[in-house]
């Protein structure tokens, strides 16, 4: 209608119609007003429209170029001149992202990751929306998710501006949507200290980084496991299994898995290592397993163990005894089994290979027996045995030192036995050997030369006289007999060996003169209770040295393990001061030894004045008696260690009665000294507590205890460190409707 009116107006004014009717008529021309009226009234047919007519459809012309000039808007009444505005191309809007307007694009979020999680382990609904919102706010990442009904997995596709934001977004999703679970991590009992760390620092770092709660079992709930007892256990081939204890981890499932990984990585060195003892192989076969100079053992370490396993093959027990000539009992009691330590799986491979080689040896080895004097057995061990093994693939098994037999066994391949026999005899005869028979040298001086010879050997082992003789002769070694060999053979023979026969002969003469200078008349036996032997000797032997210098004697105490009361006195004064006549000399020796014996008995009597005193001291003061790390207690006992102090124990008392008992035992004078010092220490501690100590007790709601203690004890430890207080919580508070915990806060301020 509006178009029609405009057309009528243009027709009346004689102007062309800007909205002509569509049709086949030619382009409209100017018409009279009468014609226009007739057309309007519909009295005549409309003229056709010529669409090609320039007059009807004039060209619009070229579009105006963008303005580049400076337009001058109207001058404000408040301004002195109009503001200038430069018109130009509009600036492009930046792509959207974290902290930027606009929609994110592939260019702004080039990093992406797709991962899936079990849908039944994820939170849904509000938690899902809040997590996605958190991702968007904190990282600007785009998250798309879908659930696969067939697999039960929920897949997340995350896009972010950089790798760091991508990883953070993924972590937010995993932690925010995972349901809270509790898992148990089984760890060896000895690794708990590693997991907790110094003052709980390691445990706190794990809980802070994973936001999980980690519960370590209480000490009183742990199984009993004595590492020292395990180390000394020699009954089984395998080390006893270490108890496993559960560590509880509570938090989102993904975070719990992370915490579990961190815990296991901390103790991986412990859990991946093992140690095995092989005790089924006779020590006589050890050289075959180890190889010459340990070459086969090293081969096992490198090839099967990959450098992660250590194989220790000790030499046969008899080798130790013959080479070192040490304490026979100590050497025989040592664990001489084959030890394999290292990475658990590789240890199993090495042990299996050692057992396989041993079985192969037992199936293929042959043996040859030969008698070799026992004095030459020591020349067939150590480096000599390595030479025999490397040259002939044979070993020489020699009898133990307490075996009177001199029969040796050569083991190896059948074709190598004869060459090995020749080499064995060469080595056995290559060293000069001389012997001094102690029994024979004193047979004419006493009715019981064997008993006297045993005493002489005890003296020679106690002193350094034999070592001095050996050091004076180049390449000479002197070996006193083993106690087991003396008992089995009834002979007391000292062996002198070396490559130079002349030097060996001179050393033999020196040993013979030394033995002759210890006649039966110059030896006395004193019975002294073994309990006071250590008191007579004193620390570093200072007391007994003073006694020996004063009386011209040397004392020989029996080994502590023997619990023998027999103490030997040897006259070691100047022999040239004694009479030449044998009877007069023996009488002089007897008088000197009787005087020394009586003096030793008097010393023992004084030392035997043992007393025991029991003090009843409240248990809370015991820590002052002991001191930090036992320092105070050690100072009370003294360097000589003459007294024994037991804190919290009383012989024959029940467990409930001995908590407050302190027992002091030792020489009367030392006991009195220590008791007086203990009483003074306790008195000072009580006075100090009265002056500077302050304690307050109160009850708190149990639900607040966890917050007061803090994660891994962080909050309570901070109080203790910053305020110098001791805070204890007990679960025995009673009364009231709410469960309460008893709290005791102790404050100790030390005056300067």
NORTA-V275377 format. One record per residue. RES is the residue in one letter. PHI is phi in degrees with one decimal (NA if undefined). PSI is psi as a letter, one per 40 degrees, with the letter a starting at -180 (* if undefined). D_LAST is the distance of its C-alpha to the last C-alpha in Angstrom with 1 decimal. Layout:
# NORTA-V275377
RES | PHI | PSI | D_LAST
RES | PHI | PSI | D_LAST
This chain:
# NORTA-V275377
X | NA | d | 109.2
X | -63.6 | d | 107.1
X | -64.2 | d | 108.5
X | -64.1 | d | 112.1
X | -65.5 | d | 111.7
X | -63.8 | d | 110.3
X | -62.3 | d | 113.2
X | -63.6 | d | 115.7
X | -66.1 | d | 114.2
X | -64.8 | d | 114.5
X | -67.5 | d | 118.1
X | -68.0 | d | 119.1
X | -87.6 | e | 117.6
X | 81.7 | e | 119.4
X | -95.2 | i | 116.2
X | -63.1 | i | 115.7
X | -76.1 | h | 114.0
X | -72.9 | e | 110.5
X | -124.0 | g | 110.4
X | -65.3 | i | 113.9
X | -73.7 | i | 115.0
X | -78.9 | h | 114.8
X | 171.6 | a | 118.1
X | -94.7 | e | 120.7
X | -69.1 | i | 122.3
X | -67.5 | i | 122.0
X | -57.8 | h | 119.6
X | -66.2 | i | 120.2
X | -121.7 | i | 122.1
X | -66.8 | h | 122.5
X | -124.4 | i | 124.5
X | -77.1 | i | 126.0
X | -66.4 | d | 124.5
X | -65.8 | d | 127.3
X | -61.2 | d | 126.4
X | -64.7 | d | 122.8
X | -64.8 | d | 123.6
X | -61.5 | d | 125.8
X | -62.8 | d | 123.1
X | -67.8 | d | 120.7
X | -77.6 | e | 123.1
X | 80.7 | f | 123.7
X | -80.1 | e | 127.3
X | -134.3 | i | 127.2
X | -73.4 | i | 125.4
X | -68.0 | i | 122.2
X | -75.9 | i | 122.7
X | -67.1 | i | 121.0
X | -97.9 | h | 117.8
X | -95.5 | h | 117.8
X | -72.0 | e | 114.3
X | -86.9 | e | 115.1
X | -72.4 | h | 116.1
X | -69.7 | d | 113.9
X | -72.2 | d | 115.0
X | -73.9 | d | 113.9
X | -126.7 | g | 110.7
X | -64.0 | i | 109.7
X | -67.7 | i | 107.1
X | -78.5 | d | 103.6
X | 83.1 | i | 103.1
X | -70.0 | i | 100.1
X | -73.0 | i | 96.6
X | -67.3 | i | 94.9
X | -68.6 | i | 92.3
X | -60.8 | h | 88.7
X | -68.4 | h | 88.0
X | -116.0 | e | 86.1
X | -81.1 | i | 86.6
X | -93.3 | h | 84.3
X | -82.7 | i | 85.4
X | -115.4 | g | 85.2
X | -70.5 | i | 84.3
X | -61.5 | i | 85.1
X | -78.5 | h | 83.2
X | -71.5 | i | 80.9
X | -66.4 | e | 81.2
X | -94.4 | e | 77.6
X | -108.8 | i | 77.8
X | -83.3 | d | 79.4
X | -152.7 | i | 80.7
X | -67.8 | i | 81.1
X | -74.2 | i | 78.4
X | -101.1 | h | 79.4
X | -124.4 | h | 79.0
X | -91.2 | h | 79.8
X | -88.5 | h | 81.6
X | -164.7 | a | 81.2
X | -71.7 | h | 80.6
X | -67.7 | i | 78.0
X | -75.3 | i | 74.8
X | -71.0 | i | 74.2
X | -81.6 | h | 71.6
X | -65.7 | i | 68.7
X | -65.8 | i | 68.5
X | -72.0 | i | 66.2
X | 171.6 | a | 62.8
X | -64.2 | h | 59.1
X | 76.6 | e | 58.6
X | -127.5 | i | 62.3
X | -75.4 | i | 65.4
X | 99.9 | i | 68.5
X | -89.4 | h | 69.4
X | -62.9 | i | 67.8
X | -129.3 | i | 70.3
X | -63.9 | d | 70.5
X | -72.1 | d | 69.6
X | -82.5 | d | 66.4
X | -128.3 | g | 65.3
X | -77.4 | e | 66.5
X | -96.9 | h | 64.1
X | -145.1 | i | 65.0
X | -153.8 | i | 64.2
X | -125.8 | h | 65.9
X | -146.0 | i | 64.3
X | -125.9 | i | 65.1
X | -139.3 | i | 63.2
X | -58.9 | h | 64.5
X | -64.4 | d | 65.5
X | -74.4 | e | 64.7
X | -102.6 | e | 61.0
X | -113.4 | i | 60.7
X | -76.0 | i | 60.0
X | -129.0 | a | 62.9
X | 69.7 | b | 63.8
X | -60.9 | d | 61.1
X | -61.5 | d | 58.5
X | -64.7 | d | 61.0
X | -64.9 | d | 61.6
X | -65.1 | d | 57.9
X | -66.3 | d | 57.2
X | -63.3 | d | 60.0
X | -63.7 | d | 58.9
X | -63.5 | d | 55.4
X | -60.8 | d | 56.9
X | -65.1 | d | 58.9
X | -70.4 | d | 56.2
X | -92.4 | d | 53.5
X | -125.9 | e | 55.8
X | 70.9 | e | 59.2
X | -80.3 | i | 60.9
X | -102.6 | h | 64.2
X | -122.9 | h | 64.3
X | -121.2 | h | 67.6
X | -135.9 | i | 67.8
X | -151.4 | i | 70.5
X | -114.5 | h | 70.9
X | -95.5 | h | 73.3
X | -65.9 | d | 74.7
X | -69.7 | d | 76.2
X | -93.1 | e | 73.0
X | 73.6 | f | 70.5
X | -106.9 | i | 68.4
X | -106.7 | h | 67.1
X | -103.5 | h | 67.4
X | -118.7 | h | 65.3
X | -116.5 | h | 66.5
X | -117.2 | h | 63.8
X | -120.5 | h | 64.3
X | -146.5 | i | 61.6
X | -74.1 | d | 61.3
X | -149.7 | i | 59.3
X | -65.4 | d | 58.1
X | -63.8 | d | 54.5
X | -68.5 | d | 55.6
X | -64.6 | d | 58.1
X | -65.2 | d | 55.5
X | -66.5 | d | 53.2
X | -62.8 | d | 56.1
X | -62.4 | d | 57.1
X | -65.8 | d | 53.6
X | -61.4 | d | 53.5
X | -65.1 | d | 56.9
X | -63.0 | d | 55.9
X | -75.3 | d | 52.6
X | -76.6 | d | 54.0
X | -101.9 | e | 57.2
X | -68.9 | h | 56.2
X | -71.4 | i | 55.9
X | -73.6 | h | 52.6
X | -132.8 | i | 52.9
X | -125.4 | h | 50.8
X | -119.6 | i | 51.4
X | -111.0 | h | 50.2
X | -111.7 | h | 49.1
X | -82.1 | h | 49.5
X | -131.9 | i | 47.0
X | -62.4 | i | 46.3
X | -61.6 | d | 43.5
X | -78.4 | e | 41.7
X | -96.4 | e | 41.5
X | -60.4 | d | 39.4
X | -62.2 | d | 36.2
X | -65.7 | d | 37.9
X | -68.0 | d | 38.9
X | -72.2 | d | 35.5
X | 79.7 | i | 33.6
X | -61.9 | h | 29.9
X | 55.8 | f | 28.1
X | 77.6 | e | 31.6
X | -65.2 | d | 32.1
X | -65.7 | d | 35.7
X | -62.5 | d | 36.8
X | -64.4 | d | 35.4
X | -64.4 | d | 37.3
X | -69.4 | d | 40.5
X | -65.2 | d | 40.2
X | -68.2 | d | 39.4
X | -78.9 | d | 42.4
X | -109.4 | e | 44.9
X | 57.0 | f | 43.7
X | -108.5 | i | 44.3
X | -97.4 | h | 42.4
X | -117.5 | h | 41.7
X | -109.7 | h | 41.1
X | -94.0 | h | 39.9
X | -59.2 | i | 40.9
X | -66.3 | i | 38.3
X | -58.1 | d | 37.3
X | -74.6 | e | 39.0
X | -99.5 | e | 42.3
X | -77.4 | i | 42.6
X | -69.6 | i | 45.2
X | -74.4 | h | 44.4
X | -152.3 | h | 44.5
X | -102.4 | h | 43.3
X | -65.3 | d | 43.4
X | -66.9 | d | 43.3
X | -65.6 | d | 46.2
X | -66.0 | d | 48.1
X | -64.5 | d | 47.6
X | -91.5 | e | 49.0
X | -74.1 | h | 51.9
X | -123.3 | f | 55.1
X | -89.3 | d | 57.7
X | -115.6 | i | 58.7
X | -71.0 | d | 59.8
X | -97.2 | i | 57.7
X | -67.4 | i | 54.0
X | -59.1 | i | 53.3
X | -65.5 | h | 52.9
X | -76.6 | h | 49.3
X | -59.7 | i | 48.8
X | -102.1 | h | 48.8
X | -121.8 | i | 46.6
X | -86.8 | h | 47.3
X | -108.9 | h | 44.9
X | -87.8 | h | 46.0
X | -124.9 | h | 46.3
X | -121.2 | h | 47.3
X | 161.7 | a | 48.5
X | -55.6 | i | 51.6
X | -57.4 | d | 53.9
X | -67.3 | d | 53.7
X | -65.3 | d | 49.9
X | -63.0 | d | 49.7
X | -63.8 | d | 51.9
X | -64.0 | d | 49.7
X | -62.6 | d | 46.6
X | -61.9 | d | 48.6
X | -62.2 | d | 49.6
X | -65.6 | d | 46.0
X | -63.8 | d | 44.8
X | -67.3 | d | 47.8
X | -68.0 | d | 47.3
X | -63.5 | d | 43.7
X | -105.4 | e | 45.0
X | -60.1 | d | 48.3
X | -62.0 | d | 47.5
X | -78.7 | d | 46.9
X | -73.7 | d | 49.8
X | -90.6 | e | 52.3
X | -104.2 | i | 51.6
X | -150.4 | i | 53.1
X | -139.3 | h | 53.8
X | -132.2 | h | 56.9
X | -108.2 | h | 57.9
X | -105.7 | h | 61.6
X | -117.2 | e | 62.6
X | -91.4 | e | 66.3
X | -103.7 | h | 67.3
X | -60.8 | i | 68.0
X | -63.1 | d | 65.9
X | -65.7 | d | 69.2
X | -93.1 | e | 69.9
X | -57.5 | d | 66.6
X | -58.8 | d | 68.1
X | -64.8 | d | 70.6
X | -70.6 | d | 67.8
X | -76.6 | d | 65.6
X | 81.0 | i | 68.5
X | -58.0 | h | 68.7
X | 55.5 | f | 65.2
X | 76.3 | e | 63.9
X | -66.2 | d | 66.2
X | -71.5 | d | 67.3
X | -64.5 | d | 63.7
X | -65.8 | d | 62.8
X | -64.2 | d | 65.9
X | -62.3 | d | 64.7
X | -62.0 | d | 61.3
X | -84.0 | d | 62.9
X | -80.1 | d | 66.0
X | -87.9 | d | 65.0
X | -85.2 | e | 61.3
X | 59.5 | f | 61.3
X | 77.6 | e | 58.4
X | -107.7 | e | 56.2
X | -132.8 | i | 56.9
X | -117.5 | h | 56.1
X | -114.7 | h | 58.5
X | -113.5 | h | 57.6
X | -112.6 | h | 60.6
X | -71.2 | i | 59.7
X | -67.9 | i | 62.3
X | -54.3 | i | 64.2
X | -55.8 | d | 62.4
X | -66.5 | d | 64.8
X | -60.8 | d | 64.2
X | -56.1 | d | 60.5
X | -66.4 | d | 61.5
X | -73.1 | d | 64.1
X | -76.2 | d | 62.2
X | -92.6 | d | 58.9
X | 50.2 | f | 60.2
X | -89.7 | a | 56.7
X | -68.4 | h | 55.7
X | -60.2 | d | 58.6
X | -67.5 | d | 56.8
X | -62.1 | d | 53.9
X | -69.9 | d | 56.3
X | -71.7 | d | 58.6
X | -82.2 | e | 55.8
X | -69.5 | i | 54.6
X | -79.3 | h | 55.5
X | -104.2 | f | 58.3
X | -80.9 | i | 59.3
X | -76.4 | h | 59.9
X | -112.5 | h | 56.9
X | -126.1 | h | 57.3
X | -130.2 | i | 54.3
X | 148.1 | a | 54.1
X | -61.9 | h | 55.3
X | -54.4 | d | 56.6
X | -68.0 | d | 60.2
X | -71.6 | d | 60.7
X | -61.6 | d | 59.5
X | -61.8 | d | 62.3
X | -64.2 | d | 64.8
X | -66.6 | d | 63.8
X | -61.5 | d | 63.8
X | -60.5 | d | 67.2
X | -68.7 | d | 68.6
X | -63.1 | d | 67.4
X | -65.6 | d | 69.0
X | -64.8 | d | 72.2
X | -64.6 | d | 72.4
X | -64.2 | d | 72.0
X | -62.7 | d | 74.8
X | -65.0 | d | 76.9
X | -63.4 | d | 76.3
X | -63.5 | d | 77.3
X | -81.8 | d | 80.5
X | -111.3 | e | 81.5
X | -78.3 | i | 80.3
X | -123.0 | i | 82.6
X | -137.7 | i | 81.7
X | -137.9 | h | 83.2
X | -100.0 | i | 82.3
X | -151.1 | i | 82.4
X | -93.5 | h | 81.4
X | -130.0 | h | 79.1
X | -51.3 | h | 77.8
X | -61.1 | d | 74.2
X | -65.4 | e | 73.1
X | -97.9 | e | 74.0
X | -64.6 | d | 72.2
X | -68.0 | e | 69.0
X | -90.6 | e | 71.0
X | -113.2 | e | 71.7
X | -120.0 | i | 68.2
X | 67.4 | b | 65.7
X | -64.9 | d | 67.3
X | -64.4 | d | 70.7
X | -64.6 | d | 70.7
X | -62.7 | d | 69.7
X | -63.6 | d | 72.7
X | -62.3 | d | 75.1
X | -67.8 | d | 73.9
X | -69.5 | d | 74.2
X | -89.2 | d | 77.6
X | -126.9 | e | 79.2
X | 60.1 | f | 77.2
X | -123.1 | i | 77.0
X | -123.6 | i | 74.3
X | -115.5 | h | 74.4
X | -96.8 | h | 73.1
X | -111.7 | i | 72.5
X | -69.5 | i | 72.0
X | -66.9 | i | 68.6
X | -67.8 | d | 67.7
X | -90.7 | e | 68.3
X | -94.0 | h | 71.8
X | -72.5 | e | 74.5
X | -70.7 | i | 76.7
X | -111.6 | e | 77.2
X | -81.2 | h | 78.7
X | -110.8 | i | 77.2
X | -122.7 | h | 78.0
X | -99.1 | h | 78.7
X | -118.3 | h | 78.2
X | 167.5 | a | 79.4
X | -61.5 | i | 82.4
X | -55.8 | d | 85.7
X | -73.2 | e | 86.9
X | -101.4 | e | 83.8
X | -64.9 | d | 83.7
X | -66.8 | d | 86.1
X | -59.4 | d | 84.4
X | -65.6 | d | 81.1
X | -61.2 | d | 82.6
X | -63.6 | d | 83.7
X | -68.3 | d | 80.3
X | -61.7 | d | 78.5
X | -65.8 | d | 80.8
X | -62.0 | d | 80.3
X | -71.3 | d | 76.5
X | -67.0 | d | 76.7
X | -95.7 | e | 78.9
X | -78.8 | e | 77.2
X | -112.5 | h | 74.6
X | -78.8 | h | 75.5
X | -130.8 | h | 74.3
X | -126.3 | i | 74.4
X | -130.7 | i | 73.4
X | -118.0 | h | 72.4
X | -89.0 | h | 73.4
X | -67.5 | d | 71.0
X | -62.4 | d | 73.1
X | -65.6 | d | 76.2
X | -68.1 | d | 74.7
X | -115.7 | e | 73.8
X | -62.5 | d | 76.7
X | -84.7 | e | 78.4
X | -100.7 | e | 75.4
X | -153.9 | i | 74.5
X | -79.0 | e | 76.1
X | -128.7 | g | 73.4
X | -65.4 | d | 72.8
X | -65.3 | d | 71.2
X | -61.7 | d | 68.4
X | -67.9 | d | 67.8
X | -62.8 | d | 67.9
X | -64.5 | d | 65.2
X | -65.5 | d | 62.9
X | -62.2 | d | 63.7
X | -63.0 | d | 62.7
X | -60.3 | d | 59.4
X | -65.7 | d | 58.7
X | -64.1 | d | 59.8
X | -73.5 | d | 57.5
X | -74.2 | d | 54.6
X | -94.1 | a | 55.2
X | -112.0 | f | 55.8
X | -66.7 | d | 59.3
X | -65.4 | d | 61.3
X | -64.2 | d | 59.1
X | -64.3 | d | 59.6
X | -66.7 | d | 63.4
X | -64.9 | d | 63.4
X | -68.2 | d | 61.4
X | -77.8 | e | 63.8
X | -118.4 | h | 66.7
X | -67.0 | h | 66.9
X | 72.6 | e | 67.0
X | -103.2 | h | 66.9
X | -128.6 | i | 64.9
X | -121.9 | h | 64.9
X | -124.9 | h | 64.4
X | -72.8 | i | 64.1
X | -73.7 | i | 65.7
X | -77.6 | i | 64.0
X | -61.0 | d | 63.5
X | -66.4 | d | 65.5
X | -68.7 | d | 68.3
X | -64.5 | d | 68.4
X | -66.3 | d | 68.6
X | -80.9 | d | 71.4
X | -103.1 | d | 73.5
X | 74.7 | e | 72.9
X | -114.0 | i | 72.7
X | -119.3 | g | 69.9
X | -122.8 | h | 70.6
X | -100.1 | h | 68.4
X | -101.1 | h | 69.4
X | -120.4 | h | 69.4
X | -128.1 | i | 70.2
X | 171.9 | i | 70.6
X | -79.6 | d | 73.1
X | -94.1 | h | 74.3
X | -62.9 | d | 76.4
X | -65.9 | d | 76.2
X | -65.7 | d | 72.4
X | -65.4 | d | 72.3
X | -64.4 | d | 74.8
X | -66.0 | d | 72.7
X | -65.3 | d | 69.6
X | -62.5 | d | 71.6
X | -61.5 | d | 72.6
X | -65.0 | d | 69.0
X | -67.1 | d | 68.0
X | -62.5 | d | 71.0
X | -64.2 | d | 70.1
X | -64.5 | d | 66.6
X | -66.8 | d | 67.8
X | -65.6 | d | 70.4
X | -76.8 | e | 67.7
X | -119.4 | g | 66.1
X | -71.0 | i | 68.8
X | -57.3 | d | 68.6
X | -68.3 | e | 68.3
X | -94.8 | e | 65.1
X | -127.3 | h | 63.3
X | -135.1 | i | 61.9
X | -112.9 | h | 60.3
X | -122.0 | h | 57.5
X | -87.8 | h | 56.5
X | -131.6 | h | 52.7
X | -54.2 | h | 51.1
X | -62.5 | d | 49.6
X | -68.0 | d | 46.4
X | -106.2 | e | 45.4
X | -59.0 | d | 46.6
X | -65.6 | d | 43.2
X | -70.0 | d | 41.8
X | -71.2 | d | 44.6
X | -72.1 | d | 44.1
X | 75.3 | i | 40.3
X | -68.0 | h | 38.2
X | 61.9 | e | 40.3
X | 73.1 | e | 43.1
X | -66.6 | d | 41.7
X | -67.5 | d | 42.8
X | -70.0 | d | 46.3
X | -64.7 | d | 46.8
X | -63.3 | d | 46.3
X | -63.0 | d | 48.8
X | -64.0 | d | 51.3
X | -65.1 | d | 51.2
X | -71.8 | d | 51.8
X | -114.7 | e | 54.8
X | 65.2 | f | 56.4
X | -131.6 | i | 56.2
X | -122.7 | h | 54.8
X | -97.8 | i | 53.5
X | -124.6 | h | 54.1
X | -89.6 | i | 52.2
X | -71.0 | i | 53.6
X | -57.9 | i | 51.8
X | -59.7 | d | 49.2
X | -68.4 | d | 51.2
X | -74.9 | d | 54.2
X | 52.1 | f | 52.4
X | -91.2 | i | 54.9
X | -98.9 | e | 54.5
X | -85.2 | h | 56.8
X | -111.5 | h | 55.3
X | -97.8 | h | 57.6
X | -116.2 | h | 57.7
X | -110.8 | h | 59.6
X | -73.3 | h | 60.7
X | -126.2 | f | 59.8
X | -76.3 | a | 60.4
X | -71.3 | h | 63.1
X | -71.9 | d | 66.4
X | -71.3 | e | 68.5
X | -85.8 | e | 67.2
X | -87.0 | i | 68.9
X | -61.5 | i | 72.6
X | -74.8 | d | 75.3
X | -67.7 | h | 77.0
X | -63.3 | d | 75.8
X | -65.5 | d | 75.8
X | -64.6 | d | 74.0
X | -66.4 | d | 71.5
X | -63.7 | d | 70.9
X | -65.2 | d | 70.4
X | -63.6 | d | 67.9
X | -63.8 | d | 66.0
X | -62.9 | d | 66.0
X | -64.1 | d | 64.7
X | -64.7 | d | 61.8
X | -71.2 | d | 60.9
X | -63.1 | d | 61.2
X | -64.4 | d | 58.8
X | -67.1 | d | 56.3
X | -63.7 | d | 56.8
X | -64.6 | d | 56.1
X | -62.8 | d | 52.9
X | -67.7 | d | 51.7
X | -64.1 | d | 52.6
X | -64.2 | d | 50.5
X | -63.5 | d | 47.5
X | -65.6 | d | 48.1
X | -63.9 | d | 48.4
X | -63.5 | d | 45.1
X | -71.2 | d | 43.4
X | -79.3 | e | 45.3
X | -73.6 | g | 43.5
X | -88.3 | h | 41.7
X | -136.2 | i | 40.0
X | -124.9 | h | 38.3
X | -126.2 | h | 35.6
X | -112.8 | h | 34.6
X | -112.6 | h | 31.4
X | -99.4 | g | 31.2
X | -124.0 | h | 27.7
X | -54.2 | i | 27.1
X | -57.4 | d | 27.1
X | -67.7 | e | 23.9
X | -92.1 | e | 22.0
X | -62.8 | d | 24.0
X | -65.1 | d | 21.7
X | -73.5 | d | 19.1
X | -71.1 | d | 22.0
X | -77.7 | d | 23.2
X | 79.8 | i | 20.1
X | -63.9 | h | 20.1
X | 66.2 | f | 23.7
X | 77.2 | e | 24.4
X | -66.3 | d | 22.3
X | -66.4 | d | 21.2
X | -63.2 | d | 24.8
X | -63.5 | d | 26.3
X | -67.4 | d | 24.2
X | -65.0 | d | 25.5
X | -67.4 | d | 29.0
X | 89.9 | i | 29.0
X | -67.4 | d | 31.2
X | -73.6 | d | 34.4
X | 61.0 | f | 34.0
X | -80.9 | e | 35.8
X | -115.0 | i | 34.3
X | -120.1 | h | 34.4
X | -118.0 | h | 31.6
X | -115.1 | h | 32.6
X | -98.9 | h | 30.0
X | 82.5 | f | 31.8
X | -146.2 | i | 35.3
X | -150.2 | h | 37.8
X | -56.3 | h | 41.2
X | 82.5 | e | 43.9
X | -88.8 | i | 41.6
X | -76.3 | i | 42.3
X | -63.6 | d | 39.9
X | -78.9 | e | 38.9
X | -96.0 | e | 38.2
X | -100.6 | e | 36.1
X | -66.2 | d | 33.0
X | -100.9 | e | 31.0
X | -97.4 | h | 32.4
X | -122.1 | h | 30.9
X | -110.7 | h | 33.6
X | -122.2 | h | 33.3
X | -134.9 | h | 36.5
X | 159.9 | a | 37.5
X | -57.3 | i | 38.5
X | -53.9 | d | 37.9
X | -63.6 | d | 35.6
X | -68.9 | d | 33.4
X | -63.0 | d | 33.3
X | -61.1 | d | 32.2
X | -62.6 | d | 29.3
X | -67.2 | d | 28.1
X | -61.4 | d | 28.5
X | -62.0 | d | 26.5
X | -69.1 | d | 23.5
X | -63.3 | d | 23.9
X | -61.4 | d | 23.8
X | -67.3 | d | 20.7
X | -61.6 | d | 18.9
X | -66.5 | d | 20.2
X | -62.4 | d | 19.3
X | -63.8 | d | 15.6
X | -65.0 | d | 15.7
X | -65.2 | d | 17.6
X | -63.2 | d | 15.3
X | -64.5 | d | 12.3
X | -68.9 | d | 14.7
X | -66.7 | d | 15.9
X | -77.4 | d | 12.7
X | -111.8 | e | 11.1
X | -93.0 | i | 14.3
X | -147.0 | h | 17.1
X | -131.7 | h | 20.4
X | -131.5 | h | 23.5
X | -117.5 | h | 27.0
X | -158.5 | i | 29.8
X | -106.8 | i | 33.0
X | -129.8 | i | 34.1
X | -62.5 | h | 37.6
X | -60.1 | d | 38.2
X | -68.5 | e | 39.7
X | -91.9 | e | 36.4
X | -61.5 | d | 34.5
X | -60.7 | d | 35.8
X | -71.6 | d | 34.7
X | -68.5 | d | 31.2
X | -72.8 | d | 30.9
X | 81.9 | i | 32.7
X | -65.8 | h | 34.7
X | 56.1 | f | 33.5
X | 78.0 | e | 30.3
X | -63.3 | d | 29.3
X | -67.4 | d | 28.3
X | -69.6 | d | 26.3
X | -67.0 | d | 24.5
X | -65.2 | d | 23.6
X | -61.1 | d | 22.1
X | -63.5 | d | 20.0
X | -75.2 | d | 18.8
X | -80.4 | d | 18.3
X | -103.6 | e | 16.9
X | 69.5 | f | 15.1
X | -115.2 | i | 17.6
X | -115.1 | h | 20.2
X | -117.7 | h | 23.7
X | -126.5 | h | 26.7
X | -112.7 | h | 30.3
X | -120.4 | i | 32.9
X | -95.0 | e | 36.6
X | -99.5 | e | 37.4
X | -69.8 | h | 37.0
X | -126.8 | i | 40.4
X | 101.9 | i | 42.2
X | 84.5 | i | 43.6
X | -80.2 | d | 46.1
X | -84.8 | i | 43.7
X | -68.0 | h | 42.0
X | -117.1 | i | 38.3
X | -122.5 | h | 35.3
X | -85.1 | h | 32.4
X | -115.2 | h | 29.0
X | -122.9 | h | 25.7
X | -113.4 | h | 22.4
X | -112.9 | h | 19.2
X | -118.8 | h | 15.9
X | -124.6 | h | 12.7
X | -110.4 | h | 9.4
X | -91.9 | h | 6.4
X | -71.9 | i | 3.8
X | -80.9 | * | 0.0
